[in-house]
Amino acid sequence: MIAWMQWTLPTAIFFAVIAAILLVMTIFEVVSPCIERKGFLPIATTRGDRLFIGLLSSAYIHLLFLGLTDASLWIALAISVVWVGVLLRWG
């Protein structure tokens, strides 16, 4: 049924981490509902908005690394983790 996708360990870890992030954010939203706020982003955002923007921009960071450098993707991962942290905190 899903034989078309190569389910390697990194792929499984990636999807498990995304699912865990969504689960934690859902629980956090139920326990402590957030309000929109304006940080350095030009729009008012909620935690979920900032998470979505962070995940999307992390994908672009990885694509830039793949397209423009021969550097390891671990560097792109480190930059992405820092970027999402900054975005969630001050975005």
C-alpha positions in Angstrom: 0.0 0.0 0.0 2.7 2.5 0.9 5.6 0.6 -0.7 6.3 3.6 -3.0 7.8 5.5 -0.1 11.2 4.6 1.3 10.7 4.4 5.0 14.2 4.8 6.3 15.1 5.6 9.9 15.7 9.3 9.2 12.4 9.6 7.5 10.6 7.9 10.4 12.4 10.2 12.9 11.5 13.3 10.9 7.8 12.5 10.8 7.8 11.3 14.5 9.4 14.6 15.6 6.8 16.7 13.6 4.0 14.7 15.1 5.4 15.1 18.6 5.8 18.9 18.0 2.1 19.1 16.9 1.0 17.0 19.9 2.9 19.2 22.4 1.7 22.4 20.8 -1.9 21.1 20.9 -1.6 20.2 24.6 0.0 23.5 25.3 -2.8 25.4 23.5 -5.5 23.6 25.6 -3.7 24.2 28.9 -2.7 27.8 28.1 -4.6 29.4 25.2 -2.5 32.0 23.4 -3.4 35.4 22.1 -2.1 37.0 19.0 1.0 39.2 19.5 3.3 41.2 17.3 7.0 40.5 17.5 9.6 41.2 14.8 7.4 39.6 12.2 5.3 42.2 10.3 2.0 40.5 11.3 0.3 39.5 14.5 0.7 35.8 15.1 -0.2 33.0 17.4 2.1 30.2 18.6 0.7 27.9 15.8 1.3 30.6 13.2 4.9 31.0 14.3 5.4 27.2 14.3 4.1 26.9 10.8 6.3 29.8 9.5 9.3 28.3 11.3 8.7 24.8 9.7 8.2 26.3 6.3 11.3 28.5 6.5 13.3 25.6 7.8 12.5 23.7 4.6 13.7 26.6 2.6 16.9 26.8 4.6 17.5 23.1 3.8 16.8 23.6 0.2 19.2 26.5 0.0 21.9 24.4 1.6 21.2 21.6 -0.9 21.2 23.9 -3.9 24.0 26.4 -3.0 26.6 24.5 -1.0 28.2 21.1 -0.6 28.2 21.5 3.2 26.6 19.0 5.5 22.9 19.2 6.2 23.7 19.0 9.9 24.7 22.7 9.6 21.3 23.4 8.0 19.6 21.5 10.8 21.5 23.5 13.4 20.6 26.8 11.7 17.0 25.7 11.4 16.6 24.7 15.1 18.1 28.1 16.2 15.9 29.9 13.7 12.7 28.2 14.9 13.6 28.9 18.5 14.1 32.6 17.8 10.9 32.7 15.8 8.8 31.0 18.4 10.3 33.2 21.2 10.5 36.7 19.6 8.6 36.3 16.3 
